Amino acid sequence: MVRRNKPSLSEMGKQGGDRGMTLLEVVVAMAIFLIGIGFIMQSNAVSYRYRHMQEVRQQMIFYAAGQMEALLEHQTVSESTPPFKSFVVEHVDTPDDGTLSKDPSGAYLQQIQITVSDPDVPGLAPVSLNTYRVWVNP
């Protein structure tokens, strides 16, 4: 009968393949994993911020369209509900002051511009809607 000695743990690792990870390998793997999770969380935060800005911009466009329609229909809109409460509306109306091109028939071109901005959302550009009307003086 041949007697064999039991192999030591270091010899078993060499003969039987890798038997596990060292503490250093675990720490490095965790660090890489946490860096990846950090990038994913940061990208989610950025995408949520841009989604919010897009939603506010869409509300501003609809609000500006409503303001334009009300202006053209000679009505006033004073909305103070929460989605529109912080919106600032600027109205520019070019009157007939003689500087506009006139037609011999007395018609003139009027430009109406509505600009809506929201100072509560930093980095959001204002929304401007323009329309032109031809008016005829009798």
Secondary structure, 3 states (H helix, E strand, C coil): CCCCCCCCHHHHHHHCCCCCCCHHHHHHHHHHHHHHHHHHHHHHHHHHHHHHHHHHHHHHHHHHHHHHHHHHCCCCCCCCCCCCCCCEEEEEECCCCCCCCECCCCEEEEEEEEEEECCCCCCCCCEEEEEEEEEECC
